Amino acid sequence: MSNFLFSIDFETEEVIVSESPKGSTQITFIEGIPRKDNEVLFNSVVTLTSITQSSPLDTSIFKSMDKVCQMVYTKHLEKLN
């Protein structure tokens, strides 16, 4: 399973999906997914983002939520194929 990077564009209400090879500083845009197309993914990434803004950052919670986002996105891809 690939590791994807997620962010939220609150202006367009989209999940921005990117990837970066391990050890690389280059990030490649994959797609933007409108909130209406996958509400669960949108809310999961909002939660992931909020975890990064808490102080101190709890990396175990972050990693767990990232796994959820990875799984929801993978399911999203499966539905498209």
Order of alpha helices (4+ residues) and beta strands (2+ residues): beta-beta-beta-alpha-alpha
